[in-house]
Amino acid sequence: MVSPAMEITSLSQAMQLHAQIIKSPDPKNRTRNLTRVFTFAALSTDGDLTYARLILNSLSTQNSFFHNTMIRAYSQRSDPTQAMYLFLSMLHQPTSTRPNRFTYPSILKSCARLKQIRVGKQIHGLLYKAGLESDQYVINGLIHMYSGCGESGLAYKVFGKMRERDVVSWTSMIDGFVDDDRTVDAIRLFEEMMEDGVEPNEATVVSVLRACADAGAIGVGRRVHGVVEERKIGSEANVRTALIDMYAKCGSISSAREVFDGITNKDVFAWTALISGLASHGLCKEAVTLFDQMEFYGLRPDERTMTAILSACRNAGWVGEGFAYFESMQAKYGVKPTIQHYGCIVDLLARAGHLDEAEEFIRKMLIEPDVVLWRTLIWACKVHGDSDRSDRLMKDLELLKMDSYDCGSYVLLGNVYASARKWHDKAKMRKLMNQKGLSKPPGCSRIEVDGIVHEFTAGDSGHIEAEKIYAKLDEVEERLKAEGYDPKLSEVLLEIDEQEKASQLRHHSEKLAVAFGLIKTSPGTDIRIVKNLRSCEDCHSVMKLISNIYQRDIIVRDRIRFHHFINGDCSCKDYW
């Protein structure tokens, strides 16, 4: 027999106590103990949600606590749809079970997880009608819902109207900006939060470090690191892993290594963060050595660790080693290959010019290949001059994606047609994109100077110091020409004359960012740039020359990897 005062630790205990409750003559004890059984069944990892729902359905007298607990439980499951149905039923219940301030945060969380922005907006209206527009707990849930649905602008409107904000309000909004790729806004908001005297918590720190990593804002990241050390914020593992990731993605792999070495009990996430960082910096041998050390200490790699080590093989061009890791994933480590792992192998083969093997590998995959894999192979065909294969695959891809809203496929097809001077076919791709309302994301480069992130797009003239930037570009171009620089006009995939092509190349976002860096930073200091696209061959050549002419180390993170330009050479050895 289970004592009513005893803590419930298993479902069998809960069921025994439930049986005793049914037989109990004392209604007061019956209600109190039934609440304990129900809460365990609904919220404990050892509980049973179906059993909890049966208890809810059996209640002769309904109340909001049981409904709210059930909705909370559903909102935490992989499919929170049932939370929505139960919430709808509450709207038609007596007053005692109508939604209250404890209902809304859980149902808003369910909307966010299901990306149900339309339902979320309706619930927004309901909570205002219920007079909860000033309830901090509820409004924090509303910010989270809009952010989770990719509507950071709406979330910020709600945030802006709050009379009082706690650390959860600020963190939810910062996190929403980061998820919506508004990292500069996230950093600005964190600085406002600090000025307002709100004490950050572990979740805040992890979010803002993610923003710094994405934006390449190493100066802000170092300040956040200082706040972490000064105020002893968060668990060692979680925050330290975020610091490793931030330093690695901001181009300071030595600082990432320093943080890693200072962790007493390293978990798989810390190891993975550094392995991934080393791989992205082209330090592929070091990444493999670290992977071996992790195994030596008895830690099993997970999905992300395997992606990191396969990325190291891809960046180094190690075909044999990459296949060996891939084939041992499930047998040796118990990690089932995902589309990301298959993608690493396709990219590895394609970059190395093994196009037959890459195509065969895709066709024999055990899971359905996505369009990104085919795009990778088609682009490699262009690079390696296999026009017959690219034409055949492009016809397949056109058929696959003709009804799609995937912008990347149309951009790729248009670029391959343009490189073959098939302007009519490129125009057809542009027309299809216009019909579907699709647009290519503009090339964008970011550089941090004195703790402020500056963003440039190709041909950008909106910067406050645009005149000085373009004057500096003129100076740089003259010095490049003196070194024998010849623009790679083939990189401009437009039907325009050569003079216009040269002008297009000259105004790439990466070059604007480096010109700004040369103006605003002291001679001899590093210039760090983050791009959203792969570096083109012309920009790559220019960065090598500038690093030598101006004696500056230039660190560029593109969509694929890092490029460290030192004395006219690049760490990628022109393999990227």
VEXDREN-2710 file (C-alpha; in Angstrom, 1 decimal):
% VEXDREN-2710
k/r/px/py/pz
1/MET/0.0/0.0/0.0
2/VAL/1.2/3.5/-0.8
3/SER/1.1/6.1/1.9
4/PRO/-0.8/9.2/0.9
5/ALA/2.0/11.4/2.3
6/MET/4.6/9.5/0.3
7/GLU/6.3/11.1/-2.7
8/ILE/5.1/9.5/-6.0
9/THR/8.0/8.2/-8.0
10/SER/6.5/5.8/-10.5
11/LEU/3.2/5.3/-12.4
12/SER/2.5/2.1/-10.5
13/GLN/2.6/4.0/-7.2
14/ALA/0.3/6.7/-8.7
15/MET/-2.2/4.0/-9.8
16/GLN/-2.1/2.4/-6.3
17/LEU/-2.8/5.7/-4.7
18/HIS/-5.5/6.4/-7.2
19/ALA/-7.2/3.1/-6.2
20/GLN/-7.0/4.1/-2.5
21/ILE/-8.5/7.6/-3.3
22/ILE/-11.5/6.0/-5.0
23/LYS/-12.2/3.9/-1.8
24/SER/-11.5/6.8/0.6
25/PRO/-14.5/8.2/2.5
26/ASP/-12.8/11.6/3.1
27/PRO/-13.6/14.0/0.2
28/LYS/-11.0/16.6/1.3
29/ASN/-8.1/14.0/1.3
30/ARG/-9.6/12.5/-1.9
31/THR/-9.3/15.9/-3.8
32/ARG/-5.8/16.7/-2.5
33/ASN/-4.4/13.2/-3.3
34/LEU/-6.1/13.0/-6.7
35/THR/-4.4/16.3/-7.6
36/ARG/-1.0/14.7/-6.7
37/VAL/-1.7/11.7/-8.8
38/PHE/-3.0/13.7/-11.7
39/THR/0.0/16.1/-11.6
40/PHE/2.4/13.2/-11.6
41/ALA/0.7/11.5/-14.5
42/ALA/0.5/14.7/-16.6
43/LEU/3.9/16.3/-15.9
44/SER/6.4/13.7/-14.8
45/THR/8.7/12.1/-17.3
46/ASP/7.7/8.8/-15.7
47/GLY/4.0/9.6/-15.9
48/ASP/1.4/8.8/-18.6
49/LEU/-0.5/11.5/-20.4
50/THR/-3.3/9.2/-21.5
51/TYR/-3.9/8.2/-17.8
52/ALA/-3.9/11.9/-16.8
53/ARG/-6.5/12.6/-19.4
54/LEU/-8.7/9.8/-18.2
55/ILE/-8.6/11.3/-14.7
56/LEU/-9.6/14.7/-16.1
57/ASN/-12.5/13.2/-18.0
58/SER/-13.7/11.3/-14.9
59/LEU/-14.0/14.4/-12.7
60/SER/-17.6/15.1/-11.7
61/THR/-16.6/18.7/-10.8
62/GLN/-14.3/20.4/-13.3
63/ASN/-11.9/23.2/-12.4
64/SER/-9.3/25.3/-14.2
65/PHE/-6.3/23.8/-12.4
66/PHE/-6.8/20.3/-14.0
67/HIS/-7.4/21.8/-17.4
68/ASN/-4.4/24.2/-17.2
69/THR/-2.1/21.3/-16.1
70/MET/-3.3/19.2/-18.9
71/ILE/-2.7/21.9/-21.5
72/ARG/0.7/22.6/-20.0
73/ALA/1.5/18.9/-20.4
74/TYR/0.3/18.7/-24.0
75/SER/2.3/21.9/-24.9
76/GLN/5.5/20.1/-23.9
77/ARG/4.9/17.1/-26.1
78/SER/6.1/16.6/-29.6
79/ASP/2.7/17.3/-31.0
80/PRO/0.8/19.9/-28.9
81/THR/-2.3/19.8/-31.1
82/GLN/-4.3/18.3/-28.2
83/ALA/-3.6/21.4/-26.1
84/MET/-5.5/23.4/-28.7
85/TYR/-8.5/21.2/-28.7
86/LEU/-8.7/21.2/-24.9
87/PHE/-8.3/25.0/-24.8
88/LEU/-11.3/25.3/-27.2
89/SER/-13.4/23.1/-25.0
90/MET/-12.6/25.4/-22.0
91/LEU/-14.1/28.4/-23.9
92/HIS/-17.5/26.6/-23.7
93/GLN/-17.2/25.5/-20.0
94/PRO/-18.7/27.1/-16.9
95/THR/-16.9/30.0/-15.4
96/SER/-14.9/27.8/-13.0
97/THR/-13.1/26.2/-15.9
98/ARG/-12.7/29.2/-18.3
99/PRO/-9.1/30.2/-19.4
100/ASN/-7.2/32.3/-16.9
101/ARG/-3.7/33.8/-16.5
102/PHE/-2.2/30.3/-16.1
103/THR/-3.9/28.9/-19.2
104/TYR/-2.6/31.4/-21.8
105/PRO/1.2/31.0/-21.5
106/SER/0.9/27.2/-22.2
107/ILE/-1.5/27.6/-25.1
108/LEU/0.6/30.4/-26.6
109/LYS/3.6/28.0/-26.4
110/SER/1.6/25.4/-28.3
111/CYS/0.8/28.0/-31.0
112/ALA/4.5/28.8/-31.3
113/ARG/5.5/25.2/-31.6
114/LEU/2.8/24.5/-34.2
115/LYS/3.6/27.9/-36.0
116/GLN/-0.1/28.7/-35.7
117/ILE/0.2/32.5/-36.0
118/ARG/-3.5/32.9/-37.0
119/VAL/-4.7/31.1/-33.9
120/GLY/-2.1/32.9/-31.8
121/LYS/-3.5/36.3/-33.0
122/GLN/-7.0/35.2/-32.0
123/ILE/-5.8/34.1/-28.5
124/HIS/-4.1/37.5/-28.3
125/GLY/-7.5/39.1/-28.7
126/LEU/-9.1/36.8/-26.1
127/LEU/-6.5/37.6/-23.4
128/TYR/-7.1/41.3/-24.0
129/LYS/-10.8/40.8/-23.6
130/ALA/-10.1/38.9/-20.4
131/GLY/-8.3/42.0/-19.0
132/LEU/-4.8/40.3/-19.0
133/GLU/-3.0/42.9/-21.2
134/SER/-0.9/44.0/-18.2
135/ASP/-0.2/40.6/-16.8
136/GLN/3.6/40.2/-17.2
137/TYR/3.4/36.4/-17.1
138/VAL/0.9/36.2/-19.9
139/ILE/2.5/38.9/-22.1
140/ASN/5.9/37.2/-21.9
141/GLY/4.1/34.2/-23.4
142/LEU/2.7/36.4/-26.1
143/ILE/6.2/37.7/-27.0
144/HIS/7.4/34.1/-27.1
145/MET/4.5/33.0/-29.4
146/TYR/5.1/35.8/-32.0
147/SER/8.8/35.2/-31.9
148/GLY/8.4/31.4/-32.3
149/CYS/6.1/32.0/-35.3
150/GLY/8.8/34.2/-37.0
151/GLU/7.0/37.5/-36.3
152/SER/9.7/39.3/-34.3
153/GLY/8.2/42.7/-35.5
154/LEU/4.8/41.9/-33.8
155/ALA/6.6/40.5/-30.7
156/TYR/8.6/43.8/-30.4
157/LYS/5.3/45.8/-30.7
158/VAL/4.0/43.8/-27.7
159/PHE/7.3/44.2/-25.9
160/GLY/7.3/48.0/-26.5
161/LYS/3.9/48.4/-24.9
162/MET/4.8/46.6/-21.6
163/ARG/4.8/48.8/-18.6
164/GLU/7.1/46.6/-16.6
165/ARG/9.6/44.1/-18.1
166/ASP/11.4/41.3/-16.2
167/VAL/14.4/39.3/-17.4
168/VAL/12.1/36.8/-19.1
169/SER/10.6/39.6/-21.2
170/TRP/14.0/40.9/-22.3
171/THR/15.3/37.4/-23.0
172/SER/12.3/36.3/-25.0
173/MET/12.6/39.3/-27.2
174/ILE/16.4/39.0/-27.6
175/ASP/15.9/35.3/-28.5
176/GLY/13.1/36.2/-31.0
177/PHE/15.4/38.6/-32.8
178/VAL/18.2/36.1/-33.0
179/ASP/15.8/33.4/-34.4
180/ASP/14.5/35.9/-37.0
181/ASP/18.1/36.7/-38.1
182/ARG/17.9/40.2/-36.6
183/THR/21.1/39.7/-34.6
184/VAL/22.1/43.4/-34.6
185/ASP/18.8/44.3/-33.0
186/ALA/19.3/41.5/-30.5
187/ILE/22.7/42.9/-29.4
188/ARG/21.2/46.4/-29.2
189/LEU/18.4/45.2/-27.0
190/PHE/20.8/43.4/-24.7
191/GLU/22.7/46.6/-24.2
192/GLU/19.5/48.5/-23.5
193/MET/18.6/45.8/-20.9
194/MET/22.0/46.2/-19.2
195/GLU/21.5/50.0/-19.2
196/ASP/18.1/49.5/-17.5
197/GLY/19.8/47.6/-14.7
198/VAL/18.1/44.2/-15.5
199/GLU/20.2/41.3/-14.3
200/PRO/20.8/38.8/-17.2
201/ASN/20.3/35.1/-16.5
202/GLU/21.8/32.0/-18.1
203/ALA/19.2/32.0/-20.9
204/THR/19.9/35.7/-21.7
205/VAL/23.6/35.1/-21.9
206/VAL/23.2/32.1/-24.2
207/SER/20.9/34.1/-26.5
208/VAL/23.1/37.1/-26.8
209/LEU/26.2/35.0/-27.3
210/ARG/24.3/33.3/-30.2
211/ALA/23.6/36.8/-31.6
212/CYS/27.3/37.7/-31.3
213/ALA/28.3/34.5/-33.0
214/ASP/25.9/35.1/-35.9
215/ALA/26.9/38.8/-36.4
216/GLY/30.6/38.2/-35.8
217/ALA/30.5/40.7/-32.9
218/ILE/33.6/39.6/-31.0
219/GLY/33.9/42.8/-29.0
220/VAL/30.3/42.5/-27.6
221/GLY/31.0/38.8/-27.1
222/ARG/34.1/39.5/-25.0
223/ARG/32.0/42.0/-22.9
224/VAL/29.4/39.4/-22.3
225/HIS/32.1/36.9/-21.3
226/GLY/33.3/39.5/-18.7
227/VAL/29.7/39.8/-17.4
228/VAL/29.5/36.0/-17.1
229/GLU/32.8/35.8/-15.1
230/GLU/32.0/38.8/-12.9
231/ARG/28.5/37.7/-11.9
232/LYS/29.0/33.9/-12.1
233/ILE/26.1/33.4/-14.4
234/GLY/24.7/30.0/-15.4
235/SER/25.8/26.5/-15.4
236/GLU/29.4/25.9/-16.5
237/ALA/28.5/23.5/-19.4
238/ASN/25.7/25.5/-21.1
239/VAL/27.3/29.0/-21.0
240/ARG/30.9/27.8/-21.7
241/THR/29.7/25.9/-24.8
242/ALA/28.0/29.1/-26.0
243/LEU/31.2/31.0/-25.4
244/ILE/33.2/28.4/-27.4
245/ASP/30.7/28.6/-30.2
246/MET/30.8/32.5/-30.1
247/TYR/34.6/32.8/-30.2
248/ALA/34.9/30.2/-32.9
249/LYS/32.3/31.8/-35.1
250/CYS/33.8/35.3/-34.5
251/GLY/37.2/34.1/-35.8
252/SER/39.1/33.7/-32.6
253/ILE/39.7/29.9/-32.4
254/SER/42.5/30.5/-29.8
255/SER/39.9/32.1/-27.4
256/ALA/37.5/29.2/-28.1
257/ARG/40.3/26.8/-27.2
258/GLU/41.1/28.7/-24.0
259/VAL/37.5/28.5/-22.8
260/PHE/37.3/24.8/-23.7
261/ASP/40.5/24.1/-21.7
262/GLY/39.1/25.9/-18.7
263/ILE/36.0/23.6/-18.4
264/THR/36.4/21.0/-15.6
265/ASN/33.8/18.5/-16.7
266/LYS/33.4/18.7/-20.5
267/ASP/30.3/17.2/-22.0
268/VAL/29.7/16.2/-25.6
269/PHE/28.3/19.6/-26.5
270/ALA/31.5/21.4/-25.5
271/TRP/33.7/18.9/-27.4
272/THR/31.4/19.2/-30.4
273/ALA/31.5/23.1/-30.4
274/LEU/35.3/23.1/-30.5
275/ILE/35.5/20.3/-33.1
276/SER/33.1/22.2/-35.3
277/GLY/35.0/25.5/-34.8
278/LEU/38.3/23.9/-35.7
279/ALA/36.8/22.3/-38.9
280/SER/35.3/25.7/-40.0
281/HIS/38.7/27.3/-39.6
282/GLY/40.4/24.7/-41.8
283/LEU/42.2/23.2/-38.8
284/CYS/41.0/19.8/-39.8
285/LYS/43.9/17.7/-38.4
286/GLU/43.3/19.4/-35.0
287/ALA/39.6/18.6/-35.3
288/VAL/40.3/14.9/-35.9
289/THR/42.8/14.8/-33.0
290/LEU/40.2/16.4/-30.7
291/PHE/37.5/13.9/-31.9
292/ASP/39.9/11.0/-31.0
293/GLN/40.6/12.6/-27.5
294/MET/36.8/12.8/-26.9
295/GLU/36.5/9.1/-27.7
296/PHE/39.5/8.3/-25.4
297/TYR/37.7/10.0/-22.5
298/GLY/34.7/7.8/-23.0
299/LEU/32.2/10.3/-24.6
300/ARG/30.0/9.1/-27.4
301/PRO/29.6/11.5/-30.4
302/ASP/26.1/12.5/-31.2
303/GLU/24.5/13.7/-34.5
304/ARG/26.1/17.1/-34.3
305/THR/29.6/15.7/-33.5
306/MET/29.4/13.6/-36.6
307/THR/28.4/16.5/-38.7
308/ALA/31.4/18.4/-37.3
309/ILE/33.9/15.7/-38.1
310/LEU/32.4/15.1/-41.5
311/SER/32.7/18.9/-42.1
312/ALA/36.4/18.7/-41.2
313/CYS/36.9/16.0/-43.8
314/ARG/34.9/18.0/-46.4
315/ASN/36.9/21.2/-45.8
316/ALA/40.2/19.2/-46.1
317/GLY/39.1/17.2/-49.1
318/TRP/39.7/13.9/-47.3
319/VAL/37.4/11.6/-49.3
320/GLY/38.5/8.3/-47.8
321/GLU/38.5/9.5/-44.2
322/GLY/35.1/11.1/-44.7
323/PHE/33.6/7.9/-46.0
324/ALA/35.2/5.9/-43.1
325/TYR/33.5/8.2/-40.5
326/PHE/30.2/8.1/-42.3
327/GLU/30.1/4.3/-42.6
328/SER/31.0/3.8/-38.9
329/MET/28.4/6.2/-37.6
330/GLN/25.6/3.7/-36.9
331/ALA/27.7/0.6/-36.3
332/LYS/30.3/2.2/-34.0
333/TYR/28.5/5.2/-32.5
334/GLY/24.8/4.3/-32.8
335/VAL/24.1/7.5/-34.7
336/LYS/21.7/7.2/-37.6
337/PRO/22.8/9.3/-40.6
338/THR/20.6/12.4/-41.3
339/ILE/20.2/14.6/-44.3
340/GLN/23.0/16.8/-42.9
341/HIS/25.5/13.9/-42.8
342/TYR/24.6/12.8/-46.3
343/GLY/25.0/16.4/-47.4
344/CYS/28.6/16.5/-46.1
345/ILE/29.5/13.4/-48.1
346/VAL/27.9/14.8/-51.3
347/ASP/29.7/18.1/-50.9
348/LEU/33.0/16.3/-50.2
349/LEU/32.7/14.1/-53.3
350/ALA/31.4/17.0/-55.5
351/ARG/34.2/19.5/-54.4
352/ALA/36.8/16.8/-55.0
353/GLY/35.5/16.3/-58.6
354/HIS/34.1/12.8/-58.0
355/LEU/30.9/13.6/-59.8
356/ASP/30.0/10.0/-60.8
357/GLU/30.4/8.8/-57.2
358/ALA/28.4/11.8/-55.8
359/GLU/25.5/11.2/-58.1
360/GLU/25.5/7.5/-57.4
361/PHE/25.7/8.2/-53.7
362/ILE/22.6/10.5/-53.9
363/ARG/20.6/7.9/-55.9
364/LYS/21.4/5.1/-53.4
365/MET/20.6/7.1/-50.2
366/LEU/18.5/5.3/-47.7
367/ILE/16.5/8.5/-47.0
368/GLU/14.8/10.8/-49.6
369/PRO/17.4/13.3/-50.9
370/ASP/16.4/16.9/-50.6
371/VAL/16.8/19.5/-53.3
372/VAL/19.9/21.0/-51.6
373/LEU/21.9/17.8/-52.4
374/TRP/21.0/18.0/-56.1
375/ARG/21.9/21.7/-56.1
376/THR/25.3/20.9/-54.6
377/LEU/26.0/18.4/-57.3
378/ILE/24.8/20.7/-60.1
379/TRP/27.0/23.6/-58.9
380/ALA/30.0/21.2/-58.8
381/CYS/29.3/20.2/-62.4
382/LYS/29.6/23.9/-63.3
383/VAL/32.8/24.3/-61.4
384/HIS/34.4/21.1/-62.9
385/GLY/33.1/21.7/-66.4
386/ASP/30.7/18.8/-66.7
387/SER/28.1/20.6/-68.7
388/ASP/26.3/17.4/-70.0
389/ARG/25.7/16.2/-66.5
390/SER/24.6/19.6/-65.2
391/ASP/22.1/19.9/-68.2
392/ARG/20.6/16.5/-67.4
393/LEU/20.4/17.2/-63.7
394/MET/19.0/20.7/-64.2
395/LYS/16.1/19.3/-66.3
396/ASP/15.4/16.9/-63.4
397/LEU/15.6/19.7/-60.9
398/GLU/13.3/22.0/-62.9
399/LEU/10.7/19.2/-63.0
400/LEU/11.1/18.7/-59.2
401/LYS/10.9/22.3/-58.2
402/MET/8.7/23.9/-60.9
403/ASP/5.8/24.1/-58.4
404/SER/8.1/24.9/-55.5
405/TYR/8.6/28.1/-53.5
406/ASP/12.3/27.2/-52.9
407/CYS/14.2/30.3/-54.0
408/GLY/17.6/28.6/-54.0
409/SER/16.8/26.2/-56.8
410/TYR/15.7/29.0/-59.2
411/VAL/18.8/31.1/-58.3
412/LEU/21.1/28.1/-59.0
413/LEU/19.4/27.3/-62.3
414/GLY/19.6/30.9/-63.4
415/ASN/23.3/31.2/-62.5
416/VAL/24.2/28.0/-64.3
417/TYR/22.3/29.1/-67.4
418/ALA/24.0/32.5/-67.2
419/SER/27.5/31.0/-66.9
420/ALA/26.7/29.1/-70.1
421/ARG/25.5/32.4/-71.6
422/LYS/21.9/31.0/-72.0
423/TRP/20.3/34.3/-71.2
424/HIS/16.9/33.3/-72.4
425/ASP/16.8/30.4/-69.9
426/LYS/18.1/32.6/-67.1
427/ALA/15.3/35.1/-67.9
428/LYS/12.8/32.3/-67.7
429/MET/14.0/31.5/-64.2
430/ARG/13.7/35.2/-63.2
431/LYS/10.2/35.3/-64.6
432/LEU/9.2/32.2/-62.6
433/MET/10.6/33.8/-59.4
434/ASN/8.7/37.0/-60.0
435/GLN/5.4/35.0/-60.6
436/LYS/5.9/33.3/-57.2
437/GLY/6.9/36.5/-55.4
438/LEU/10.4/35.1/-54.7
439/SER/13.5/37.2/-54.4
440/LYS/17.2/36.3/-54.0
441/PRO/18.6/37.3/-50.6
442/PRO/21.1/40.1/-51.2
443/GLY/24.8/39.6/-50.5
444/CYS/25.5/41.0/-47.1
445/SER/28.7/41.5/-45.1
446/ARG/29.1/42.6/-41.4
447/ILE/32.0/44.1/-39.6
448/GLU/32.2/45.1/-36.0
449/VAL/34.1/48.3/-35.1
450/ASP/34.3/49.7/-31.5
451/GLY/31.5/47.3/-30.4
452/ILE/29.1/48.4/-33.2
453/VAL/28.1/46.0/-36.0
454/HIS/28.0/47.7/-39.4
455/GLU/26.2/45.9/-42.2
456/PHE/26.8/46.4/-46.0
457/THR/25.0/45.0/-49.0
458/ALA/26.3/45.0/-52.6
459/GLY/26.4/48.5/-54.0
460/ASP/25.4/49.9/-50.6
461/SER/25.4/53.7/-50.5
462/GLY/23.3/54.2/-47.4
463/HIS/26.1/54.1/-44.8
464/ILE/26.8/57.3/-43.0
465/GLU/30.4/57.2/-44.2
466/ALA/29.7/56.0/-47.7
467/GLU/31.7/58.8/-49.3
468/LYS/34.8/57.9/-47.4
469/ILE/34.3/54.2/-48.1
470/TYR/34.1/54.6/-51.8
471/ALA/37.1/57.0/-51.8
472/LYS/39.0/54.2/-49.9
473/LEU/37.8/51.7/-52.5
474/ASP/39.3/53.9/-55.3
475/GLU/42.6/54.0/-53.5
476/VAL/42.5/50.2/-52.9
477/GLU/41.7/49.6/-56.6
478/GLU/44.7/51.7/-57.7
479/ARG/47.1/49.7/-55.4
480/LEU/45.5/46.4/-56.6
481/LYS/46.1/47.3/-60.3
482/ALA/49.8/48.1/-59.4
483/GLU/50.1/44.5/-58.2
484/GLY/48.7/43.2/-61.5
485/TYR/45.1/42.6/-60.3
486/ASP/42.7/41.6/-63.1
487/PRO/39.0/41.4/-62.2
488/LYS/37.3/38.0/-62.7
489/LEU/34.5/39.2/-64.8
490/SER/33.1/35.7/-65.3
491/GLU/31.8/36.0/-61.7
492/VAL/29.2/38.5/-62.8
493/LEU/26.3/36.4/-64.2
494/LEU/24.5/39.3/-65.9
495/GLU/24.1/40.2/-69.6
496/ILE/26.0/43.6/-69.3
497/ASP/29.2/45.0/-70.8
498/GLU/32.6/44.4/-69.2
499/GLN/32.8/47.9/-67.7
500/GLU/29.5/47.4/-65.8
501/LYS/30.7/43.9/-64.7
502/ALA/33.9/45.4/-63.3
503/SER/31.8/48.0/-61.4
504/GLN/29.5/45.2/-60.1
505/LEU/32.5/43.3/-58.7
506/ARG/34.1/46.4/-57.2
507/HIS/31.0/47.0/-55.1
508/HIS/30.5/43.6/-53.6
509/SER/29.6/43.8/-49.9
510/GLU/32.8/42.1/-48.7
511/LYS/34.9/44.8/-50.4
512/LEU/32.8/47.7/-48.9
513/ALA/33.3/46.1/-45.4
514/VAL/37.0/45.7/-45.8
515/ALA/37.4/49.3/-47.0
516/PHE/35.4/50.5/-44.0
517/GLY/37.7/48.3/-41.8
518/LEU/40.8/49.9/-43.3
519/ILE/39.4/53.4/-42.6
520/LYS/38.2/52.7/-39.0
521/THR/40.8/50.4/-37.5
522/SER/44.4/51.0/-36.6
523/PRO/47.2/49.7/-38.9
524/GLY/48.3/46.2/-38.0
525/THR/45.0/45.2/-36.3
526/ASP/42.9/42.3/-37.7
527/ILE/39.9/42.9/-39.8
528/ARG/37.0/40.5/-39.2
529/ILE/34.1/40.1/-41.7
530/VAL/31.0/37.9/-41.7
531/LYS/29.2/37.1/-45.0
532/ASN/25.9/35.4/-45.6
533/LEU/27.0/33.9/-49.0
534/ARG/30.0/31.9/-50.3
535/SER/33.0/34.1/-51.2
536/CYS/33.3/34.6/-54.9
537/GLU/36.6/34.0/-56.6
538/ASP/37.2/37.7/-57.3
539/CYS/36.6/38.8/-53.7
540/HIS/38.9/35.9/-52.5
541/SER/41.7/37.1/-54.8
542/VAL/41.2/40.7/-53.7
543/MET/41.4/39.8/-50.0
544/LYS/44.6/38.0/-50.5
545/LEU/46.2/41.0/-52.2
546/ILE/44.9/43.5/-49.7
547/SER/46.3/41.4/-46.8
548/ASN/49.7/41.7/-48.4
549/ILE/49.5/45.3/-49.6
550/TYR/48.2/46.7/-46.3
551/GLN/49.9/44.1/-44.1
552/ARG/46.6/43.3/-42.4
553/ASP/45.3/39.9/-41.3
554/ILE/41.8/39.6/-42.7
555/ILE/39.5/37.0/-41.3
556/VAL/36.4/36.3/-43.4
557/ARG/33.6/33.9/-42.4
558/ASP/31.5/33.0/-45.5
559/ARG/28.5/30.6/-45.7
560/ILE/30.9/27.6/-45.9
561/ARG/34.0/28.2/-43.7
562/PHE/36.6/30.7/-42.5
563/HIS/39.3/32.3/-44.7
564/HIS/42.3/33.7/-42.9
565/PHE/44.2/36.0/-45.3
566/ILE/47.7/36.6/-44.2
567/ASN/50.6/38.1/-46.3
568/GLY/48.8/37.3/-49.6
569/ASP/47.8/33.7/-48.8
570/CYS/44.6/32.1/-47.5
571/SER/44.2/29.4/-45.0
572/CYS/41.8/27.5/-47.3
573/LYS/44.6/27.1/-49.9
574/ASP/42.1/28.1/-52.5
575/TYR/39.9/25.0/-51.8
576/TRP/36.5/26.1/-50.7
END
